[in-house]
Amino acid sequence: MINKVGQSVTCGLTAGIAAVVLTGHILRATPHDRPGVVVAKVALRVAGSPIARSFLGLSIEYGPTISNMIASADGHRRSLERLLNAWGRRNGPPILRIGGNSEDMAAWDLPLVKHHRRAITINITSRFCHNIRRLCQRTGVRLILGLNLGRGSPAMARRWVREALKRIGANHILAFEIGNEPDAYVLTHQRRTGYTLADYESDFARFANAIKPLMPRPGMIAGPAFSCFWLKGQTAAFIRRMHRMLGLVTVHDYPLGIRRAIPQTTSVRYDSVAHLLDRRSSYIYYSIIRPAVIAATPFHLPVRWGEMNSAAGGGDQGISDSFASVLWLTNSLFYAAKAGAAGVNLHNAGAKLCPYSIFRYDHAGQLVPHPDYDAMLLFAAAASHHAKLLPVRIRGGARVRVWATRDTRDHVRVVIVNSRLHHVARVILPAAGYEAAAMVTVTAPDIRSVNMPVWHKRRFGDSKPSVLNMSGLMPIKHTGFSVRVPPTSIYMLTLKRPSGKSGK
């Protein structure tokens, strides 16, 4: 349940950029928090790695949450359409995955399913299909639909696939994901003790063979959706053995766990701002998926983070719904892109919206974004115009990450994430031959703020150097720029070549 007291949306693009001094921190500085100069060398002469279109996406559980979001009543669907279209204009229509724990409790037209287990409680209806089809038509969203492997049967999966293709339309469906996190099936009593990878592969093959004849095109089966349990390191092996059945590889993971699940403060997975800002919490979105990308490349299979967020179990208030999560998610998205992932689906909620949800309902019942929405919007802007990710070498950058992209217009965007709690980061960017075109800053009054971040934007044009100095950006003898980035904030600098000059 989200605490709505004192929450408001203050997002806006306003003129001017100001250095913000953060106060009220109750966190202690760490050895990585020391001030110093960060030199970030962007490889401007290389072609870069493409960032997949439709990189951004959401993951939402079956049940009342998604049903309410896509309902035409109360304007919920229109609110969702506006939020999704803001991403789509920049990086292509988002991917919406419907699944999670709920997919192993869901079935099409449940009253007609004979002898189903009591745990199957979610009824997928024709009304749901009508509303989700309408959402796809108005936003261009494509779907990954979860199939009930845990408690269902191939026959149940086949019925839902047949109805989804008929009622929603194959053109709106990217793939059907067989099961959700099978490495947790023993813990959730969906399989007996001793369940092995070979057992799972046998289950997967039975379901895939049951639905494959219904597919109007190849490549519409997704899996294995392994998570952070015993199958975590087996995705590459699964790909090599099962690639003929796959069209999309999906993986899941969370760096932290909610406090009631992991109460030990000494655990690296304990949910706290300090652990969320630790580099390891973002780097897993490179290190875990990279071996899967390498294994999938010979078979031309895309690999996607089908489900991810800051803390498993919905997150904790003041952490997963705070500005600290914006800093974490910005780095995580770029790490996933660096690994070669086809995209990321940020998981939302079950029966109720919870702290890590990207949306909430305001007092008027309208769907409004949480702070993490701005991290995704910033990434979408950096990835716009078919941008490619450029290599960046950083020296002296503890708790400071620098990312860079270049689009088809030869515009370079440099994103600087300063996760230091108390110290300004002075970042030197060698960028000979480029001039500053614009700068965006994303800040909040406090690292634990649950209000929407404040955006400031300034276009420079033919501004005098003194104006740049006032904004925290200073040219360095025509060879680059020096940027002053306040604590716990994000800057995005857009560079372009002077008029009449081009080339890479």
QUIPE-V593335 format. One record per residue. N is the residue number from 0. RES is the residue in one letter. SS is DSSP state (alpha for helix, beta for strand, coil for the rest). BURIAL is I if it has 9 or more other C-alpha atoms within 8 Angstrom, else O. Layout:
N,RES,SS,BURIAL
N,RES,SS,BURIAL
//
This chain:
0,M,coil,O
1,I,coil,O
2,N,coil,O
3,K,coil,O
4,V,coil,O
5,G,coil,O
6,Q,coil,O
7,S,coil,O
8,V,coil,O
9,T,coil,O
10,C,coil,O
11,G,coil,O
12,L,beta,O
13,T,beta,O
14,A,beta,O
15,G,coil,O
16,I,coil,I
17,A,coil,O
18,A,coil,O
19,V,coil,O
20,V,coil,O
21,L,coil,I
22,T,coil,O
23,G,coil,O
24,H,coil,O
25,I,coil,O
26,L,coil,O
27,R,coil,O
28,A,coil,O
29,T,coil,O
30,P,alpha,O
31,H,alpha,O
32,D,alpha,I
33,R,coil,O
34,P,coil,O
35,G,beta,O
36,V,beta,I
37,V,beta,I
38,V,beta,I
39,A,beta,I
40,K,beta,I
41,V,beta,I
42,A,coil,O
43,L,coil,O
44,R,coil,O
45,V,coil,O
46,A,coil,O
47,G,coil,I
48,S,beta,O
49,P,beta,O
50,I,coil,I
51,A,coil,O
52,R,coil,O
53,S,coil,I
54,F,coil,I
55,L,beta,I
56,G,beta,I
57,L,beta,I
58,S,beta,I
59,I,beta,I
60,E,coil,I
61,Y,coil,I
62,G,coil,I
63,P,alpha,O
64,T,alpha,I
65,I,alpha,I
66,S,alpha,I
67,N,alpha,O
68,M,alpha,I
69,I,coil,I
70,A,coil,I
71,S,coil,I
72,A,alpha,O
73,D,alpha,O
74,G,alpha,I
75,H,alpha,I
76,R,alpha,I
77,R,alpha,O
78,S,alpha,I
79,L,alpha,I
80,E,alpha,I
81,R,alpha,O
82,L,alpha,I
83,L,alpha,I
84,N,alpha,I
85,A,alpha,I
86,W,alpha,I
87,G,alpha,I
88,R,alpha,O
89,R,alpha,I
90,N,alpha,I
91,G,coil,I
92,P,coil,I
93,P,coil,I
94,I,beta,I
95,L,beta,I
96,R,beta,I
97,I,beta,I
98,G,coil,I
99,G,coil,I
100,N,alpha,O
101,S,alpha,I
102,E,alpha,I
103,D,alpha,I
104,M,alpha,I
105,A,beta,I
106,A,beta,I
107,W,beta,I
108,D,coil,I
109,L,alpha,I
110,P,alpha,O
111,L,alpha,O
112,V,coil,I
113,K,coil,O
114,H,coil,O
115,H,coil,O
116,R,coil,O
117,R,coil,O
118,A,coil,O
119,I,coil,I
120,T,coil,O
121,I,beta,I
122,N,beta,I
123,I,beta,I
124,T,coil,O
125,S,alpha,O
126,R,alpha,O
127,F,alpha,I
128,C,alpha,I
129,H,alpha,I
130,N,alpha,I
131,I,alpha,I
132,R,alpha,I
133,R,alpha,O
134,L,alpha,I
135,C,alpha,I
136,Q,alpha,O
137,R,alpha,O
138,T,alpha,I
139,G,coil,I
140,V,coil,I
141,R,beta,I
142,L,beta,I
143,I,beta,I
144,L,beta,I
145,G,beta,I
146,L,beta,I
147,N,coil,I
148,L,coil,I
149,G,coil,I
150,R,coil,I
151,G,coil,I
152,S,coil,I
153,P,alpha,I
154,A,alpha,O
155,M,alpha,I
156,A,alpha,I
157,R,alpha,I
158,R,alpha,I
159,W,alpha,I
160,V,alpha,I
161,R,alpha,I
162,E,alpha,I
163,A,alpha,I
164,L,alpha,I
165,K,alpha,O
166,R,alpha,I
167,I,alpha,I
168,G,alpha,I
169,A,alpha,I
170,N,alpha,O
171,H,alpha,I
172,I,beta,I
173,L,beta,I
174,A,beta,I
175,F,beta,I
176,E,beta,I
177,I,beta,I
178,G,coil,I
179,N,coil,I
180,E,coil,I
181,P,alpha,I
182,D,alpha,I
183,A,alpha,I
184,Y,coil,I
185,V,coil,I
186,L,coil,O
187,T,coil,O
188,H,coil,O
189,Q,coil,I
190,R,coil,I
191,R,coil,O
192,T,coil,O
193,G,coil,O
194,Y,coil,I
195,T,coil,O
196,L,alpha,O
197,A,alpha,O
198,D,alpha,O
199,Y,alpha,I
200,E,alpha,I
201,S,alpha,O
202,D,alpha,I
203,F,alpha,I
204,A,alpha,I
205,R,alpha,I
206,F,alpha,I
207,A,alpha,I
208,N,alpha,O
209,A,alpha,I
210,I,alpha,I
211,K,alpha,O
212,P,coil,O
213,L,coil,O
214,M,coil,O
215,P,coil,O
216,R,coil,O
217,P,coil,O
218,G,coil,I
219,M,coil,I
220,I,beta,I
221,A,beta,I
222,G,beta,I
223,P,beta,I
224,A,beta,I
225,F,beta,I
226,S,coil,I
227,C,coil,I
228,F,coil,O
229,W,coil,O
230,L,coil,I
231,K,coil,I
232,G,coil,O
233,Q,coil,O
234,T,alpha,I
235,A,alpha,I
236,A,alpha,O
237,F,alpha,I
238,I,alpha,I
239,R,alpha,I
240,R,alpha,O
241,M,alpha,I
242,H,alpha,I
243,R,alpha,O
244,M,alpha,I
245,L,coil,I
246,G,coil,I
247,L,beta,I
248,V,beta,I
249,T,beta,I
250,V,beta,I
251,H,beta,I
252,D,beta,I
253,Y,beta,I
254,P,beta,I
255,L,beta,I
256,G,beta,I
257,I,coil,I
258,R,coil,I
259,R,coil,O
260,A,coil,O
261,I,coil,I
262,P,coil,O
263,Q,coil,O
264,T,coil,O
265,T,coil,O
266,S,coil,O
267,V,coil,O
268,R,coil,I
269,Y,beta,I
270,D,coil,I
271,S,coil,O
272,V,alpha,O
273,A,alpha,O
274,H,alpha,I
275,L,alpha,I
276,L,alpha,I
277,D,coil,I
278,R,alpha,O
279,R,alpha,O
280,S,alpha,I
281,S,alpha,I
282,Y,alpha,I
283,I,alpha,I
284,Y,alpha,I
285,Y,alpha,I
286,S,alpha,I
287,I,alpha,I
288,I,alpha,I
289,R,alpha,I
290,P,alpha,I
291,A,alpha,I
292,V,alpha,I
293,I,alpha,O
294,A,alpha,I
295,A,alpha,I
296,T,alpha,I
297,P,coil,O
298,F,coil,O
299,H,coil,O
300,L,coil,I
301,P,beta,I
302,V,beta,I
303,R,beta,I
304,W,beta,I
305,G,beta,I
306,E,beta,I
307,M,beta,I
308,N,beta,I
309,S,beta,I
310,A,beta,I
311,A,beta,I
312,G,coil,O
313,G,coil,I
314,G,coil,I
315,D,coil,I
316,Q,coil,I
317,G,coil,I
318,I,coil,I
319,S,coil,I
320,D,coil,I
321,S,coil,I
322,F,alpha,I
323,A,alpha,I
324,S,alpha,I
325,V,alpha,I
326,L,alpha,I
327,W,alpha,I
328,L,alpha,I
329,T,alpha,I
330,N,alpha,I
331,S,alpha,I
332,L,alpha,I
333,F,alpha,I
334,Y,alpha,I
335,A,alpha,I
336,A,alpha,I
337,K,alpha,I
338,A,coil,I
339,G,coil,I
340,A,coil,I
341,A,coil,I
342,G,beta,I
343,V,beta,I
344,N,beta,I
345,L,beta,I
346,H,beta,I
347,N,coil,I
348,A,coil,I
349,G,coil,I
350,A,coil,O
351,K,coil,O
352,L,coil,I
353,C,coil,I
354,P,coil,I
355,Y,coil,I
356,S,coil,I
357,I,coil,I
358,F,beta,I
359,R,beta,I
360,Y,beta,I
361,D,coil,I
362,H,coil,O
363,A,coil,O
364,G,coil,O
365,Q,coil,I
366,L,beta,I
367,V,beta,I
368,P,beta,I
369,H,coil,I
370,P,coil,I
371,D,alpha,I
372,Y,alpha,I
373,D,alpha,I
374,A,alpha,I
375,M,alpha,I
376,L,alpha,I
377,L,alpha,I
378,F,alpha,I
379,A,alpha,I
380,A,alpha,I
381,A,alpha,I
382,A,coil,I
383,S,coil,I
384,H,coil,I
385,H,coil,I
386,A,coil,I
387,K,beta,I
388,L,beta,I
389,L,beta,I
390,P,coil,I
391,V,beta,I
392,R,beta,O
393,I,beta,I
394,R,beta,O
395,G,coil,O
396,G,coil,I
397,A,coil,O
398,R,coil,I
399,V,beta,I
400,R,beta,I
401,V,beta,I
402,W,beta,I
403,A,beta,I
404,T,beta,I
405,R,beta,I
406,D,coil,I
407,T,coil,O
408,R,coil,O
409,D,coil,I
410,H,coil,I
411,V,beta,I
412,R,beta,I
413,V,beta,I
414,V,beta,I
415,I,beta,I
416,V,beta,I
417,N,beta,I
418,S,coil,I
419,R,coil,I
420,L,coil,I
421,H,coil,I
422,H,coil,I
423,V,coil,I
424,A,beta,I
425,R,beta,I
426,V,beta,I
427,I,beta,I
428,L,beta,I
429,P,beta,I
430,A,coil,I
431,A,coil,O
432,G,coil,O
433,Y,beta,I
434,E,beta,O
435,A,beta,I
436,A,beta,I
437,A,beta,I
438,M,beta,I
439,V,beta,I
440,T,beta,I
441,V,beta,I
442,T,beta,I
443,A,coil,I
444,P,coil,O
445,D,coil,I
446,I,coil,I
447,R,coil,I
448,S,coil,I
449,V,coil,I
450,N,coil,I
451,M,coil,I
452,P,coil,I
453,V,beta,I
454,W,beta,I
455,H,beta,I
456,K,beta,I
457,R,beta,I
458,R,beta,O
459,F,coil,I
460,G,coil,O
461,D,coil,O
462,S,coil,O
463,K,coil,O
464,P,alpha,O
465,S,alpha,O
466,V,alpha,O
467,L,alpha,I
468,N,alpha,I
469,M,alpha,O
470,S,coil,I
471,G,coil,I
472,L,beta,I
473,M,beta,I
474,P,beta,I
475,I,coil,O
476,K,coil,O
477,H,coil,O
478,T,coil,I
479,G,beta,I
480,F,beta,I
481,S,beta,I
482,V,beta,I
483,R,beta,I
484,V,beta,I
485,P,coil,I
486,P,coil,I
487,T,coil,I
488,S,beta,I
489,I,beta,I
490,Y,beta,I
491,M,beta,I
492,L,beta,I
493,T,beta,I
494,L,beta,I
495,K,beta,I
496,R,beta,I
497,P,coil,I
498,S,coil,O
499,G,coil,O
500,K,coil,O
501,S,coil,O
502,G,coil,O
503,K,coil,O
//
